[in-house]
Amino acid sequence: MRTVLVAAFCAAMGLGATGIAWAAEAPPPPAAAPPAAPPPASADATAPALVAAAPASNPYAGLPKVVAKAVKELEAACRAEEGTPKWNPKTVFDVVNVSPDGRPDYLIDTHAMECDGGITPWIGSDGFRHILFISTGPGRWTRAFDRGARGFDVIAPKGGGRPQVIVFSHSAYCTRPNPERFMRCTQIYEWRRGKLRKVSEEWFEG
């Protein structure tokens, strides 16, 4: 019945047999495509991040092994006193220039360290502990200074010359006769012939 109706329609429109075949065999028009899904909402800046945190890097990376070992020894000393080390391993040392070889020397100044909850093992009546590592060649450093000091500084003299290590020392470390029972002296050291040598010492009256 449908074919007859289609033939009649085509005859009325002047399509002929070809139009009949096309009309009879043409597939139904495709269904309309479903509407596209809406784009995902932008992430809320206040929402917690779901990305896994990267593993912590080695805080001692790039430090000479002897310097990193000294910092770890201080950490162990704190834990032995039932304390918790609190400091940034990246800022607990200073790069200084003492030897003339152009390579970096390293100073650990324990002023930057805390031992939370325990007795701080690197501070006493002689001051804070200072550890100085001096370069002795490619990839080599020696522990040239390691004791308490009331003050410690490395100064490059104006006009050139050897860098000087200025140490304000407790009287127990001063070797000259104590004229007035002073409590500290100023000692000056220089790196000479592969050793940190004291070149002067004066009692500090202030």
Secondary structure as GFF3:
##gff-version 3
##sequence-region A 1 206
A	DSSP	alpha_helix	2	13	.	.	.	ID=ss1
A	DSSP	alpha_helix	16	25	.	.	.	ID=ss2
A	DSSP	alpha_helix	65	80	.	.	.	ID=ss3
A	DSSP	beta_strand	84	86	.	.	.	ID=ss4
A	DSSP	beta_strand	93	96	.	.	.	ID=ss5
A	DSSP	beta_strand	105	109	.	.	.	ID=ss6
A	DSSP	three_ten_helix	110	112	.	.	.	ID=ss7
A	DSSP	beta_strand	114	116	.	.	.	ID=ss8
A	DSSP	beta_strand	123	124	.	.	.	ID=ss9
A	DSSP	beta_strand	127	137	.	.	.	ID=ss10
A	DSSP	beta_strand	140	149	.	.	.	ID=ss11
A	DSSP	beta_strand	151	155	.	.	.	ID=ss12
A	DSSP	beta_strand	164	170	.	.	.	ID=ss13
A	DSSP	three_ten_helix	171	173	.	.	.	ID=ss14
A	DSSP	beta_strand	184	192	.	.	.	ID=ss15
A	DSSP	beta_strand	195	204	.	.	.	ID=ss16
###
